[in-house]
Amino acid sequence: MNGPARRRAEAGPFAQARHLLRCGLRRVRDPTIGTTGAAAVIKYIGSKRALVPWILSTVAEVGRVAPVRRVGDLFSGSARVAHAFKAAGFEVVANDLMTYGHVLATALVAADARHYSEDALRGLLADLNRLTGRDGWFSALYAEEARFFHPKNARRIQAVRDAIPDVCGSDDQLRAILLTSLMLAADRVDSTTGVQMAYLKRWAPRALGDLNLSVPPLLAGPGWSLQGEAQAAAEAVEVDLVYLDPPYNQHSYLGNYHLWETLVLWDCPPTYGVARKRLDCRTRKSAFNHKGSAPQALRSLVAALRADHVVVSFSNEGYLTAADIEDCLGDGRFVVRLQREHPRYIGSRIGIYSPGGVKVGSVSHTRNVEYLFVATRRRPVYDALSHAAPAAGYHPRPVPGV
């Protein structure tokens, strides 16, 4: 071993992989990966996993009439849809209010796979996977006081998360990539039905597996990740088309996924309740989480958009009705509504149980209606969508001077 190599080996377990990243030794993954929108992301209510092809095909129909190059996703959440847009060749600006959402979008949308050697990332993650688990505040909260993770995995999460700042240094995108890998790994061994409002009474079979970090599905090309209120992002970002998937009801995404916010912030927050939710779950609410303020919140957001085309995803289980959304979108735009039936989230099919594990109620329905609303300033786009899917409902809004 020569002198420089020896010094790198002696500098710590992550030094050789960091050296590969600095030297720019790049083996980019196949750029076609993810083009179907099927990339692995965290379990996420409203993630649109099954609806991504429908969303992409609708945007493609818009693009056949009016050029669409840059797309904004202002409630990016798990980044599934924003990642699919980037994989389809669009320049994507992703925004989310949650810190974990911003981290996911930084890795899956903003990071350019050409700038990160896959071999080097595998090396870093292999070193993290070899760390011995350790007791700490996270493992105590979420494996003992609450049972979201088996103790062996909670201790390993503790060790890995403690190590990440030293591994990534000042590289914010590398930090996001490693945190995304950790979130994906933890998601594969959790003991929930997919939301973190509660954990299962008995360990889920997957919770007994071993935490294993792997390289997230990075994509080549530019992208941008913002963190803030959707209204502020709408006022700041100019794109060709905006995709909106706002909260539907009173359940906040922070409350549903408080563990990911805590894992990313690593702030040992004050908690409450059996699920040990962050105390700020009680105060960090969106206007879309309140029935009285949701219509005006959407109307104000749409008015602020700097885009010719808007695609809104919603369901018939939200605070806003289809007519409400059409009214919010229809000021100066032509509006098309598409809809299809879809199975409800898995929790609705499991049933309703008491804290003691006794089934106490029945589920009213297991399917809902998913909507896609397309609002455009271009009449030819409206006409093209009308001809592309004649069985759907269409609701034009007159545009002055057209």
Secondary structure as the mmCIF struct_conf table of DSSP 4:
data_model
#
loop_
_struct_conf.conf_type_id
_struct_conf.id
_struct_conf.beg_label_comp_id
_struct_conf.beg_label_asym_id
_struct_conf.beg_label_seq_id
_struct_conf.end_label_comp_id
_struct_conf.end_label_asym_id
_struct_conf.end_label_seq_id
HELX_RH_AL_P HELX_RH_AL_P1 GLY A 3 GLU A 10
TURN_TY1_P TURN_TY1_P1 ALA A 11 ALA A 11
TURN_TY1_P TURN_TY1_P2 PRO A 13 PHE A 14
HELX_RH_AL_P HELX_RH_AL_P2 ALA A 15 CYS A 23
TURN_TY1_P TURN_TY1_P3 GLY A 24 GLY A 24
HELX_LH_PP_P HELX_LH_PP_P1 VAL A 28 ASP A 30
TURN_TY1_P TURN_TY1_P4 PRO A 31 THR A 36
BEND BEND1 GLY A 37 GLY A 37
TURN_TY1_P TURN_TY1_P5 ILE A 45 GLY A 46
TURN_TY1_P TURN_TY1_P6 ARG A 49 LEU A 51
HELX_RH_AL_P HELX_RH_AL_P3 VAL A 52 VAL A 65
BEND BEND2 ALA A 66 ALA A 66
STRN STRN1 ARG A 70 ASP A 73
BEND BEND3 LEU A 74 PHE A 75
TURN_TY1_P TURN_TY1_P7 GLY A 77 SER A 78
BEND BEND4 ALA A 79 ALA A 79
HELX_RH_AL_P HELX_RH_AL_P4 ARG A 80 ALA A 87
TURN_TY1_P TURN_TY1_P8 ALA A 88 GLY A 89
STRN STRN2 GLU A 91 ASP A 96
BEND BEND5 LEU A 97 MET A 98
HELX_RH_AL_P HELX_RH_AL_P5 THR A 99 ALA A 105
HELX_RH_PI_P HELX_RH_PI_P1 THR A 106 ALA A 110
BEND BEND6 ALA A 111 ALA A 111
STRN STRN3 ASP A 112 ASP A 112
HELX_RH_3T_P HELX_RH_3T_P1 ALA A 113 HIS A 115
BEND BEND7 TYR A 116 TYR A 116
HELX_RH_AL_P HELX_RH_AL_P6 GLU A 118 ASN A 129
TURN_TY1_P TURN_TY1_P9 ARG A 130 ARG A 130
BEND BEND8 LEU A 131 LEU A 131
HELX_LH_PP_P HELX_LH_PP_P2 THR A 132 GLY A 133
HELX_RH_AL_P HELX_RH_AL_P7 TRP A 137 SER A 139
HELX_RH_PI_P HELX_RH_PI_P2 ALA A 140 GLU A 145
BEND BEND9 ALA A 146 ALA A 146
BEND BEND10 PHE A 148 PHE A 148
STRN STRN4 PHE A 149 PHE A 149
HELX_RH_AL_P HELX_RH_AL_P8 PRO A 151 CYS A 168
TURN_TY1_P TURN_TY1_P10 GLY A 169 SER A 170
HELX_RH_AL_P HELX_RH_AL_P9 ASP A 172 ASP A 187
TURN_TY1_P TURN_TY1_P11 ARG A 188 VAL A 189
STRN STRN5 ASP A 190 ASP A 190
BEND BEND11 THR A 192 VAL A 195
TURN_TY1_P TURN_TY1_P12 GLN A 196 MET A 197
BEND BEND12 LYS A 201 ARG A 202
HELX_RH_3T_P HELX_RH_3T_P2 PRO A 205 LEU A 208
BEND BEND13 GLY A 209 GLY A 209
STRN STRN6 LEU A 219 LEU A 219
BEND BEND14 ALA A 220 GLY A 221
STRN STRN7 TRP A 224 GLN A 227
BEND BEND15 GLY A 228 GLY A 228
HELX_RH_AL_P HELX_RH_AL_P10 ALA A 230 ALA A 236
STRN STRN8 GLU A 238 GLU A 238
BEND BEND16 ASP A 240 ASP A 240
STRN STRN9 LEU A 241 LEU A 244
BEND BEND17 ASN A 249 GLN A 250
HELX_RH_AL_P HELX_RH_AL_P11 TYR A 253 ASN A 256
TURN_TY1_P TURN_TY1_P13 TYR A 257 TYR A 257
HELX_RH_AL_P HELX_RH_AL_P12 HIS A 258 LEU A 265
STRN STRN10 THR A 271 TYR A 272
TURN_TY1_P TURN_TY1_P14 GLY A 273 ARG A 276
STRN STRN11 LYS A 277 ARG A 278
HELX_RH_3T_P HELX_RH_3T_P3 LEU A 279 ARG A 282
TURN_TY1_P TURN_TY1_P15 THR A 283 THR A 283
HELX_RH_3T_P HELX_RH_3T_P4 ALA A 287 ASN A 289
BEND BEND18 HIS A 290 HIS A 290
TURN_TY1_P TURN_TY1_P16 LYS A 291 SER A 293
HELX_RH_AL_P HELX_RH_AL_P13 ALA A 294 ALA A 304
STRN STRN12 ARG A 306 ARG A 306
BEND BEND19 ASP A 308 ASP A 308
STRN STRN13 HIS A 309 SER A 315
TURN_TY1_P TURN_TY1_P17 ASN A 316 GLU A 317
BEND BEND20 GLY A 318 LEU A 320
HELX_RH_AL_P HELX_RH_AL_P14 ALA A 322 LEU A 329
TURN_TY1_P TURN_TY1_P18 ASP A 331 GLY A 332
BEND BEND21 ARG A 333 ARG A 333
STRN STRN14 PHE A 334 PRO A 343
HELX_LH_PP_P HELX_LH_PP_P3 ARG A 344 TYR A 345
HELX_RH_AL_P HELX_RH_AL_P15 ILE A 346 ILE A 350
STRN STRN15 ILE A 352 TYR A 353
TURN_TY1_P TURN_TY1_P19 PRO A 355 GLY A 356
BEND BEND22 GLY A 357 GLY A 357
STRN STRN16 LYS A 359 GLY A 361
BEND BEND23 SER A 364 SER A 364
BEND BEND24 THR A 366 THR A 366
STRN STRN17 ARG A 367 THR A 376
BEND BEND25 ARG A 377 ARG A 377
HELX_RH_AL_P HELX_RH_AL_P16 ARG A 379 ALA A 388
TURN_TY1_P TURN_TY1_P20 PRO A 390 ALA A 391
BEND BEND26 ALA A 392 ALA A 392
STRN STRN18 TYR A 394 HIS A 395
TURN_TY1_P TURN_TY1_P21 PRO A 400 GLY A 401
#
